[in-house]
């Protein structure tokens, strides 16, 4: 599903924002990427989505090397990759239904979508996604009237309506309180199982990564520090990963969990 070889991403004068020699993620895997702020978690996900163009190496997504592929081919791959953002990226004045239909914009007929004339299939997929995330009662409610957890549910539904082969979730719960964070992660992982998609999510909380992922990749300064089954990740791994930063342990106390 994803194959990386000698990948390098630079930001302006900052060399090696991401520098990965080799990384493979198979179809159907549930992967969490963790690491300190600035470690390259978002850069990795955005590179896979196609938002960032690496300067060197191979980045193969669904059998297509995004670095050497044409713009048209990259767009075809992009349509099969759903993305859930940290800050939701919803249109505040649009309803839940209208926001979820935005997930169909790159797939449905271009001219019809420009005028909001979505097909019967588009509307059906949007409705099914909204029901799946438990927001049918909020169907015609404006996004700016929803709670943070509900907004993220809309964002998840928008990705589901896209009928993706892969879902990328970039810090999807960092803006939520602990209760909503667990609720949203449970939802995302249930959807991943139900639709048999590949799920790659960046998380700031290692204990949630271990709980909701089957594999955990640790990034530090743009490089892979460890790549382990979730059950094998220990506090020693985290001490190495967060060296020089605040240590976030796998089993935080209630007080520290609330602050996460």
C-alpha positions in Angstrom: 0.0 0.0 0.0 2.9 2.4 0.9 6.5 1.8 0.1 9.2 4.3 0.9 12.9 4.2 -0.1 15.5 6.8 0.7 12.8 9.5 1.0 13.9 13.1 1.7 11.6 16.1 2.3 12.9 19.6 2.8 11.1 22.8 4.0 12.8 25.9 2.7 16.2 26.0 4.2 15.5 23.2 6.6 17.0 20.1 5.2 15.8 16.6 6.1 12.5 17.6 7.6 11.9 13.9 6.7 14.6 11.4 5.9 13.5 7.8 5.8 15.6 5.0 4.3 13.0 2.3 4.1 9.4 1.9 5.3 6.5 -0.3 4.1 2.9 -0.3 5.2 0.7 -3.1 3.9 -2.9 -3.0 2.9 -5.3 -3.2 5.8 -2.7 -2.2 8.5 -3.6 0.1 11.4 -0.5 2.2 12.0 0.2 5.0 14.5 3.1 7.4 14.0 4.3 9.1 17.2 7.1 11.5 18.1 7.9 14.9 19.5 6.6 18.1 17.9 8.5 18.7 14.7 9.6 15.1 14.3 8.0 14.7 10.9 4.7 13.0 11.7 2.5 15.5 9.7 5.1 15.7 7.0 5.0 12.0 6.5 1.2 11.9 6.2 1.0 14.9 4.0 3.6 13.4 1.7 1.6 10.2 1.4 -1.5 12.3 0.6 0.4 14.2 -2.0 0.2 17.6 -0.4 4.0 17.8 -0.1 6.4 16.8 -2.9 9.6 15.1 -1.7 12.9 16.1 -3.2 14.4 12.7 -3.4 13.7 9.0 -3.2 10.7 6.8 -3.9 7.2 7.2 -2.4 5.0 4.5 -3.7 1.3 4.7 -2.8 -1.0 1.9 -4.1 1.6 0.9 -6.6 2.2 4.4 -8.0 5.4 6.4 -7.3 4.1 9.8 -6.5 7.4 11.5 -7.1 7.8 10.4 -10.8 4.0 10.2 -11.6 2.2 12.7 -13.7 -0.2 15.2 -12.1 -3.2 13.4 -13.5 -2.0 10.1 -12.0 -1.3 11.7 -8.7 -4.8 13.1 -8.6 -6.3 9.6 -9.2 -4.3 8.3 -6.3 -5.3 11.3 -4.2 -9.0 10.5 -4.7 -8.5 7.1 -3.0 -6.9 8.6 0.1 -9.1 10.2 2.7 -7.6 12.7 5.1 -8.8 13.7 8.6 -7.3 17.0 9.8 -6.4 18.1 13.3 -8.5 21.3 13.1 -11.4 19.6 11.2 -11.2 21.8 8.1 -15.0 22.2 7.8 -16.9 25.0 6.2 -18.5 26.6 9.3 -21.7 27.9 7.6 -22.4 24.7 5.7 -24.5 21.9 7.2 -23.3 18.5 8.2 -24.6 17.1 4.9 -23.0 19.8 2.8 -19.6 19.3 4.5 -19.7 15.5 4.0 -20.6 16.0 0.3 -17.4 17.9 0.0 -15.7 14.5 0.2 -17.2 13.8 -3.2 -15.9 16.9 -5.0 -12.8 15.3 -6.5 -14.8 12.2 -7.6 -18.1 13.4 -9.0 -18.6 15.3 -12.2 -16.7 18.5 -12.0 -19.3 20.8 -13.4 -22.2 19.3 -11.4 -20.2 19.6 -8.2 -19.3 23.3 -8.9 -23.1 24.1 -8.7 -23.8 21.7 -5.8 -25.7 19.3 -8.1 -24.5 16.1 -6.6 -25.7 12.8 -8.0 -28.0 10.3 -6.3 -24.9 8.1 -5.5 -23.1 11.1 -3.9 -26.0 11.9 -1.7 -26.5 8.2 -0.7 -22.8 7.8 0.2 -22.9 11.0 2.2 -26.0 9.9 4.1 -24.6 6.5 4.8 -21.4 8.0 6.1 -23.3 10.4 8.4 -25.3 7.6 9.8 -22.2 5.6 10.3 -20.6 8.3 12.5 -23.9 8.8 14.5 -24.9 12.2 13.2 -28.2 11.6 11.4 -30.0 13.9 13.9 -27.6 16.7 13.0 -27.9 16.2 9.2 -29.0 19.8 8.5 -27.2 21.5 11.4 -24.5 24.0 10.7 -20.9 22.9 11.4 -20.2 25.9 13.6 -22.9 24.9 16.0 -21.4 21.5 16.7 -19.1 20.4 19.5 -15.4 19.6 18.8 -16.1 15.9 18.9 -19.1 16.2 16.6 -17.0 18.3 14.2 -14.4 15.6 14.0 -17.1 13.0 13.4 -18.2 15.1 10.4 -14.6 15.2 9.2 -14.4 11.4 9.5 -17.7 11.0 7.6 -16.4 13.3 4.8 -13.4 11.0 4.4 -15.7 7.9 4.4 -17.9 9.4 1.7 -14.8 9.5 -0.5 -14.8 5.6 -0.5 -11.1 5.6 0.3 -8.7 2.7 0.1 -6.6 4.5 2.8 -7.4 6.9 5.6 -4.8 9.3 6.9 -5.6 11.0 10.3 -3.2 13.8 11.3 -3.4 14.4 15.0 -7.2 13.8 14.9 -7.8 14.0 18.6 -5.2 16.6 19.8 -7.9 19.3 19.9 -10.3 17.1 21.9 -10.7 16.4 25.6 -9.8 12.8 26.7 -13.3 11.4 26.6 -14.0 12.7 23.0 -10.5 11.6 22.0 -11.2 8.0 22.8 -14.6 8.2 21.3 -13.2 9.5 18.0 -10.4 7.0 17.9 -12.8 4.2 18.5 -15.0 5.5 15.7 -12.0 5.7 13.3 -10.8 2.2 14.0 -14.2 0.7 13.8 -14.7 2.4 10.4 -11.2 1.1 9.3 -12.2 -2.4 10.2 -15.7 -2.2 8.7 -14.4 -0.8 5.3 -11.2 -2.8 5.4 -9.1 0.2 4.6 -5.5 1.0 5.5 -5.3 3.5 8.4 -2.3 5.7 9.2 -2.7 8.2 12.0 -0.3 10.5 13.8 -0.8 10.8 17.5 0.7 12.8 20.3 -0.4 10.3 23.0 1.6 7.1 23.0 -0.9 5.3 25.3 -3.6 5.9 22.7 -1.3 4.8 19.9 -0.7 1.5 21.7 -4.4 1.0 22.4 -5.8 1.8 19.0 -3.1 0.8 16.6 -1.5 -2.6 15.8 1.8 -1.1 14.8 3.6 2.0 16.1 6.3 4.0 14.3 8.4 6.4 16.3 9.8 9.4 14.4 12.5 11.8 15.7 14.0 14.6 13.7 12.5 13.2 10.5 13.9 9.7 11.0 12.5 6.4 12.1 13.7 5.6 15.6 11.6 2.4 16.0 9.0 0.4 14.2 7.3 -2.1 16.4 4.1 -4.0 17.0 2.0 -1.9 19.4 2.2 -4.5 22.2 6.0 -4.4 22.1 6.4 -0.6 22.6 7.8 0.1 26.1 8.6 3.1 28.2 12.2 2.5 27.2 11.3 3.1 23.5 9.5 6.3 24.5 12.5 7.6 26.6 14.7 7.1 23.5 12.1 8.8 21.3 11.4 11.8 23.5 14.9 12.3 24.8 15.3 16.0 25.5 11.5 16.4 25.5 8.9 15.7 28.1 8.5 12.0 28.5 5.0 10.7 27.8 4.6 7.3 29.3 2.4 4.4 28.1 0.2 4.4 31.2 -0.2 8.0 32.3 -1.8 8.9 35.6 -5.3 10.3 35.4 -3.9 13.8 35.9 -1.4 13.5 33.1 -4.0 11.8 30.8 -6.3 14.8 31.3 -3.6 17.2 30.3 -2.7 15.3 27.2 
